[in-house]
Amino acid sequence: MKEGRIIRVSGPLVVAEGMKGSRMYDVVYVSDKKLMGEIIELKGEIASIQVYEETGGIGVGEPVYPTGAPLSVELGPGLIESIYDGVQRPLDKIREMAGDFITRGIHIPGLDREKKWKFSPKVKEGEAVEPGDILGVVQETVLVEHRILVPPGIKGKVVDISEGEYTVEDVVCRIDTGAGVEEIKMLQKWPVRIPRPYVKKLAPEIPMFTGQRIIDTFFPVSKGGTACIPGPFGSGKTVTQHQLAKWSDAEIIVYIGCGERGNEMTDVLIEFPELVDPKSGEPLMKRTVLIANTSNMPVAAREASVYTGITIAEYFRDMGYSVALMADSTSRWAEAMREISGRLEEMPGEEGYPAYLGSRVASFYERAGRVVCLGKEQREGSLSVIGAVSPPGGDLSDPVVQATLRVVKVFWSLEARLAYARHFPAINWLTSYSLYTDNVKDYMLTNVAEDFYDIQGQAMKLLEQEAELEEIVRLVGLEALSMKDQLVLLVARMIREDFLHQNAFHEVDTYTSIKKQYIMLKNIIHFYEESLHAIEKGAGVSELSGLPVLERIARMKFVPEDRMDEIESIRDEITKEISSLQGVNV
Amino acid sequence: MKVEYRTVNDIAGPLMLVEEVEAVKYGELVEIILPDGSKRNGQVLEVHHDRALIQVFEGTQGIDIPETKVVFRGKGIELSLSPDILGRVFNGLGEPIDGGPEIIPVVKRDINGAPINPYAREYPNEFIQTGISAIDGLNPLVRGQKLPFFSGSGLPHNRLAAQVARQAKVLGKEEKFAVVFGAMGITFEEANFFMEDFRRTGALERVVMFLNLANDPAIERIATPRTALTAAEYLAFDLEMHVLVILTDMTNYCEALREISAARKEVPGRRGYPGYLYTDLATIYERAGRIKGKKGSITLIPVLTMPEDDKTHPIPDLTGYITEGQIIFSRSLHRKKVSPPIDVLPSLSRLKDKGIGKGKTREDHADLYNQLYAAYARGKEAEELSVILGEAALSDMDKLYLEFSRKFEERYITQGEYEDRSIEDTLNLGWELLSMFPRTELKRIREEYLNKYYEKFKKGER
C-alpha cells in the first residue's frame, strides 16, 4: 500500500491524502516518528486519523504509513499481571526503554517474545479439532491455567503437537484443515472492535459475589451481567470499583483505568500483589490484567483502551472462565469520542457528544454475558462488565449516564450526601436497583438460605418506611411518632450503620461472605421482631435502644469470618435481653 | 536563517491565520514581529495545507496584515532552567521580570512536559503536617498529592494557601524544600501578599514565581501553569527537592482556554467551555506526583474560585474528577467567623488512608476522623431540624450532637492564621470533643483505641 501525506494536524486528529486502498479502522503510522494512529473517516483518498500519541511537532507534508491491518490486541500467555496502556503497550517495558516519562513513537509488543512457557498438550495427533477446542494448557500463574484454543475459523486434524517450553511465537501445533496445514502459535491476534464469537448466550443466573454487603444482599450483579456506578466526584466510584476488583469471585479481573488518575493505578499496582484472594490464598494480582490510560495520556488511546480491555476479557471468557471487567470511567471514554468527533466537525448530539454515543455504549456493554463458548466441550464462560460513570455535577440526566442506564441491568447510585456523612459505600439504597434479583433467586435459596429473601425484603421495607417517617419527623418531631414507628427508625438506623455501612480500609470489614451477610442481617431483623413483641407488651423504645446487645450487633462486621458462631450467638442474647426487660414477658 | 513570512491573512480575537507557509509543525513556537519592531510570541494551534492557525499569547492588538512578520521557530515553547531560578520572578512565559539577568540554561524543557508513566509512579504516602487541624486531622495532605482549594470570591483562600506554604513540613525530616508559585490573572495586591509573606518568613530564596497578573495578556495564562510545572519538575526530579506548587486562580486559566475555543468556533461543552477541558486540566494536574527511585516530589495546590460558589460549575467539577480530593471553603462558615472557613463535610483527601496511621501520624487517626465526620454530619442534620422545629423538639442524643457540631466548629476548625498545631494536638483535640458522647455512640472507632484514648479523655473532662 502506498504511503500518504499529511495535509492537516489539529490536536489528536491528523488528516492525510493519498491514502487509497486504506480501510476504516486500519492502523497507520504517522510521520517518521512512527506515531500510532487509526483511520476513523475516509473521503475519497483522504483519511482522517486519530493518533494515539502527542502530535506536537508534526507538520503538513510528512508521510503516513498504512499497515493494512485493524487495531488488534495480542492474546496469549503473559497477559496476566501485566499493566498496559490503551493500545496494549506494556508500561513496565516502556519505562525500561524510555524512562519515567512516556515519550513518543515507542513500539513494544504486548506479549513478551523471549519468555518461554511450559506447554502441555490436551489433544493427540490425528484428533479432529474445531474452533474453541483446547489444544493445550500453560500454567500462567498459580491461579490461572491459560488454555490455548483453536482460533476461530480453523478446523481439521492435528498433524503434530508436543509438550515443551515454547515462546509465544513458536509453533506448538499444526492442523491439517484439508485446504492446507495451519501452524498454531500460542500468540493470537484479534481486532479490538470486533466481539469474539461464541455459540450462544445464556441467562445470567449465578450471582457474582463481591463481599460488599449492600451489593450482594440488595443489588446483586450476576456472572455475565452488566452494572453501572454513576456518581459525582468524591462519592467513592473508584473505591467501589477497586473493592469489586479485589473481592469479586470472578476468576479473571480486567481493570481499565480509563482517563483517570495516575496514582490510582499505582495504588492498584502496590495493593493487588499484597492482597490475598479469600478463596485461594494467593495474591489477587495473579488473576488481574490492568489497562492504564491515565487522564494526561493521549486522548485517542483512551478511546481505544476500553476495547483493548474487553477483547482481552473475552479471550479469557472463551477459555471458560468467569471474567469481570471494571471500566473506570466510561465518561472519559465518551469524552474522548466527543473530542475526536468535534475535531472531525461532525454534527453534535446532546451536550456536544456524537450522535452515535448511545449505540457505542450499548454495543460495548452487550459484549458482556454468560455464554457457551466455541468448542466441542460446550464450556461455559462469563464476562461481567461494571462501568463507572462520572456525570458532571453528579447530574444523572447526563447523556452518558442515560445511554448507560438504557442498557445495564444494575444501577448503583452513589450519592454525595451519603459520602459527606462518610457513609460508604455511598450507594443509595432507595434509588439503586438490580434486575438480576429474580435471575439469581433460585441460586440464593438453594445455596444461601431459604428465608434469605424474607429477611432481605423485610430489611428493605424498614428502610423504605424510614424514609417516609423521616418526612414526618421533619414536620412534627420525633415525639409525635408511635412506639412502633420509633422502633422502625431505630432498626433502620441499625441496618444502615451496622449492615450497609462498610469500611473498605478495615482489614475484616472490607470483605463479608454472603453467609455472614445473611447472619448479620438476620440478627438485626430478629431484634426488630423481638422488639415488636416487647413493645406490644409495653416496653419503650428508649429501653430497647439502651440494651447492651446493640453494641455487639454494631460490631458484628468486625468479627472475622472464622468466628461466625460468635455472630450466630448474638441472636440468643437478643432474645434473652429483650425478655429480661422489666414488664415484658415474652 | 529562518524564513520570515509576511502572509498574515486573518486576525480575529487572539488568533491569527498565516498562509503560504511551509513545513510548519503543530504546536510550534512562533515569533511575531510587529510593524513597530516589537516582538510577540505565539503557538501553532492547527496546520491545514499551507495555512497555520496561531494563538498569540500577548494579544493581537497592533498586529496588521501587510507589515507584520512571522517566524516559525521550529520547536515548542521551552523554558530555560538552572538552579538559579530559585528566588526569581518570571512572567507567564518564563521570561524574567524582576530586573535580574536572563537564566543561563543548564537544560531547556518543553513546557508541555510528558505524562509520567503510571508504572513509574511512587504512591504518595508521606504525611505533610500543615499545622491546620481541618486539613491534618480530617483531610490530610501527602507528598505528591494534588489537592485543590475550591473557594469563592472574597474568601480567604490565598491566606490559607500562604499558611500551608509557610507551615508545611514532613515530620522528623529536614529536606530540600521549594515553592513554585504560578499566578494566573490575579491582582497585583494578591500577588504582592504572597511575595510579602514569603519575604517576611525568609522563604523568598526558595520560591520561584511565575506571574501573569490581571492586566497581563490573558492568553499567556494558557502557558503559565505549564511553565510553573516545568520548573517544578526540574526542581523535583533533577535537583531532588520537595516542591509545593500553588496555582492561583485556575478559573482565570479556564476562561482563557474558553476564549481560544470560542475564537476557533469549536462546538462548546457545558457553559461554553471546550469539550476537552477535562483533558486539558488533566495534563496540568497530573504532573504532580512522585517517581520511583527519585527523592523529590511535586505537591500541587491549585486554587480556584467557584463562580457563584457553585461546585457543579464545570471548572470545579472537572477539577474534582482529576485531583485527589478537594478542600472546600464555605461562605456561611466565613460569615459565622469560623476561620479558616473550611467546609469539612464535602472536603476530601483521597490519599489520606495511606498517609496516616501508625508510624506516620498515630494509629487511631483513621477511626478518629471517621467518627468526627459522622458525628459532625449528624450534628449538622440536627441543626437543620432544629431550625424548623426548634431545639426543644430534638431528642436528647440529637441535642448532644448539635452541641458537638458547634464546639467542633469553634474549637477544631477555627484556628489562627499563625497557629501551627502539631498533629498530636489535633488528634487529642478530636478525642477531647468526642468524649462528650457515651462510649456506645462511637461505633466507628475500634475497641482498642476506645480503651486507650476514650477513657483517658473522658476522665480528663471530669
Interface residues (C-beta under 8 A of the other chain):
Chain A: I7 R8 V9 S10 G11 V15 E54 T55 G56 G57 I58 G59 V60 G61 I83 L91 D92 I94 R95 A98 G99 D100 F101 I102 T103 P232 F233 G234 G257 G259 R261 G262 N263 M265 T266 D267 L269 I270 A292 T294 S295 N296 M297 V299 R332 E335 A336 R338 E339 G342 P348 E351 G352 S390 P392 G393 G394 D395 A416 A419 Y420 A421 R422 H423 V473 R474 L475 V476 G477 L478 E479 E497 D498 N503 F505 L550 E551 A554 R555 F558
Chain B: E22 A23 V24 K25 Y26 G27 E28 L45 E46 V47 H48 H49 D50 K75 G76 D110 N112 G113 A114 P115 I116 N117 P118 Y119 A120 R121 E122 Y123 P124 G144 Q145 F237 E266 V267 P268 G269 R270 G275 Y276 Y278 T279 A282 T283 Y285 E286 R287 G289 I291 K292 K294 K311 T312 H313 P314 D317 L318 G320 Y321 I322 E324 G325 Q326 L345 P346 L348 R350 L351 D353 K354 A366 N370 Y373 A374 A377 R378 L385 I388 L389 A393 L394 S395 T440 K443 R444 R446 E447
